[in-house]
């Protein structure tokens, strides 16, 4: 990991690296956390090689934009600068500026809050077998990519790095975090998805599904939106115009996220051993789609 002046590396996930201020012994006693998004890309619970150029900056920019749009939902961002006299002092080191967020530490809930608005991915596979998604019955006759009658909240247990996340029932979520927190996680997740979907649809983009993470504020206990939000890594994004006009279900799901990577990997790897390196054209196409999504959503 890069050495950053004033910060100590404490954790690396599949995509992000976490740092705490010098003097803190870890996440448990830090007053702030620096979240640095790398260019690493993961699929099927594996980190792949090579990374996607500028991905960290693109994802951070998109997350920050979405946090601004979702201003009625508490989030973990804190000011990334301070005022010393008349001088503004940036708290984020220049080496990672543009791909970092300064956040307050939270007591994270061990639940990935997944919301599905469309039938696709593992949900489509389950539907074909049982006419349900994560055990929730659905009407007969749906096709791959169809919009669901209403968005579904389908939580998952957050597995440690290197293990597979596991879909769980709402009742299991209650066992993990308590009834009140479980209800609020479901309410907030559906609210953020529905508001985000409306914003995206106005820009010709469909959010097919997404996942959120929440934690409790260590001072107030308030449930707070954390990590990334509605990025190309945590969400499936489709082009609404293509969705409306494509001749087949598969063709209408033109993706702005890392589905290009998933599809290539699924066709070229049996999910055993080490994943193969991504070809240059897959890397380039994925980077271009990440950029296009950011431009279409934000206008930047």
N, C-alpha and C positions, 0 to 999 in steps of 0.2 A: 504494500500500500504506500501511497505517497506520504511523505512527511510534510505536515502543514504547520507553520509557525503558530503557536498558541493552542494547538489541538493535538489530541492523542487518539489514534485509531483504536476502537474497541470491538468492532463487529463488522463482518461482511456477509451480506445475503447474496442471492443469485445475481442481483443487479446493483444494489446500493451498498455503500460503505458508510458506517457511522463513526463519528468522532465526538469526543467530549472535550471541554476546556481543560487545559493543563491545570492540575491540582485536584481534579475530580478523580475518584478511583474507579468509576464506571458509570453505567447508565443510572444506577440506583441513587447516586448522590449528585448528579450533574444538574445544573440549573438551566442548561441549554444543550441541544444536540445539533451537530452539523450533519445533514443528510446529503451525501454526494452521490449523484446518479452517474454510473459508469456507462460505457458503451457496450457492456456485456448484454447478450441476449440469451434467454432461456426458453426451452420448450420441453414438454413432457418431463418436467422436473429435473432437467439437465441444463447446465450452462454450456453454451455452444461456442465454437471457434470458427471464424474470427468474429469480433464484435461488429456492430453497425456504426459506421462513422457518424459522429455528432449526435448519436442517439440520446446520450445523457442530457445534453443541452435541450434537445427537442422535447423530451419528456418533462423536464423540469419547467420549461416555459409553458407547456400545456397544463401541467398541474397547477401552477401559479395562476394561470388564466381562469381555470375552473374554480379554484378557491375564491377568486374575486366574484365570479358569477353566483356562487352558492353562499351569498353573504348572510343568509338566515340560519346557517348551520355552523356551530362552533367548530373551528379547526385548530390545528396545532402550530400554526405559523406564529412567529414572534418577530419583532423588528430586527432586520439584519444590519443595522447601523446604530451608532450612538453619536451624541453631540458632546464634544469636548470643547468647552468655550464656544467659539463660533465655528469650530471645525467639525465637519461630518467625518466620522471614522467608520469605515466599513468593517464589519465583523467577519465577513466571509473572505477567506484568503483569495488573493488574485488568481492563484493557480487553479482554483476550482470555481471561480465566478462564472455564473451562467448555467451551471449544472448542479447547483447546491441550494438547499433551503435550510434556514435556521429555524428550529422548532423547539417547543417545550417538551420535556420528557413526559410520557404518560404511562399509566399502568394499563398495558395493552390487553384486550380481551382475546382469548385463544380461538377466535372465530373469524373466518373469512365470510363476509356478508355478500353473498352472490345474489344478483337480481337478473332474471332472464325475461326479456320482452319478446323474444322470438325463439322458435324451435330450431336449434342447430347444435352442432358439436356433440358432446356426450349426451345432451338432452334428446337429440334426434335418435341416437343409437338406442337409448333406453325406451323412447316412445315406440319405436318399431317392435321392440321386444314385449312391452307390457302396457302400451298406451298410457304411460305416465312419465313424469319427470321428477326424479328424486322422491318417488313414491306418491306424487300428487297426480290424481287421475286427470286426464285431458279428454276432450271430445275425439271421436273417431274421425278419420279422413284428413287429418292434417298432413301437410307435405314439408319436406326439408326447407327451412327458411321461413315458414309461415309465421305471421304475427300471432302471438298467443292471445286468448280472450282477455286476459289481464296479466300484468307482470307478476312473475312468481319469485318469491323469496326462498332461496334454497341454500342455506348456510353450509359451510364446510369447516371441519376442524383443521386448524393451522398446524401442519406437521413441521417438526424440526428440519433444518436444512439437510437435504439428502434423502428425505422420506417423502412419501406421496401424501398430499392433502386428501382428506376423506370426507365425502358428503355425509352430513348428519341431519337428523330430523330436528324440527323446532323443539320438540320435547327434550332432545339431548342437549340443545342449546340452553334450555332452562336449567338442566342439571349442571351445566358448566358455569353459568354466570348468574343464575337466579331469574325468577319470572319477570321482575320489573325491568331488568337490564335487557333480557331477551326480547321483550315486547318493544322496548325503545330502539334496539338495534334493527329490528324488522321495520318499524315505522320510519326511522331515519333513512334506512337503505332504500325503501320504496319511494320516499319523498325525493331523495337526491337523484335517483334514477329517472323518475318522472319529470322532474324539473330539468335535468340535464338533457333528457330526450327531446323535450319541447324546444330547448335552445338549439340543439343540433338539427332538429328537423327543419327549423326556420332557415337553416343554412344548407339544406339539401343533403343532410347526413343522418343515417339511422344508427342508433346505439342498440345493437342486437342484445348484448348482455354485458355485464360488468361485475366487478367485485370491489368491495370497500373494506377498510380496516378501521376500527375505532378503539379508543382507549379512554380511561377515566382520568380527568384532571387530578393531579395529586393533591391539590389544595382544596378544590371545591367539589370534587367527585363528578363534575359535569361530563357527560358522554361527549367525546370529541372526535371529529373526523381526522384521521391521521394518514401517514404514508403518502402515496400518490392518490390522485382522484381522476377518474375518467380519462386515463392515458391510453395510448396505443398498446401498452403492455398489459393493462388490467381490463381492457374492454375490446369487444368486437365492433368495429365500425364498418358500415356499408354505405355505398353511394346510393342515395334514394332514387335518382333518375334511372340508374342501371337496374335497381331492384324492381322498378315499375315496368320496365320495358324488356328485360331479358327473356328469352324464349324458354329457358329451363330453370328449375329451382336452383341448380348448382351455379349457373351463370349469373343469377341475380345477386348472389352474395359476394360482389366485388369488394374486397376488403382493404381497409386503410391501416390495418394493424399488422402484427407479425404472423398472420395466417399464411402468408407466402412461405415463411420459414417452416411453420407447422406442416403445411402440405408437402413441401419438398422432403422434409425429414420423414414424414409418414410413408412416402413413396420410396425412400432410399435407406431406411434403417428399420430393423426388426425390434427395436427397443431393448436390445440386450447389449451389454458391453458399453464401450465408449462411442458416442455419436460421431458420425463422420463430419469432417470440416465442411462448412457451407461454401458453395461455389461463389465466385466473384459476382456473377450476374444476380444471384439470389440476394446477396448483401446489398448490391446497388439498387435493385428494385424495391427492397424493403425500406432502405433509407429514403428513397424518393417518395414512397407512399406515406411515410411518417411526416416528411416535409409538407406534402400536399395537404394532409389532414390539418396540420397546424395552420397553414395558410387559409384554408377554407373556413375553419372554425373562427379564427381570431381576426382574419383580414390582414394579418401582418405578413 
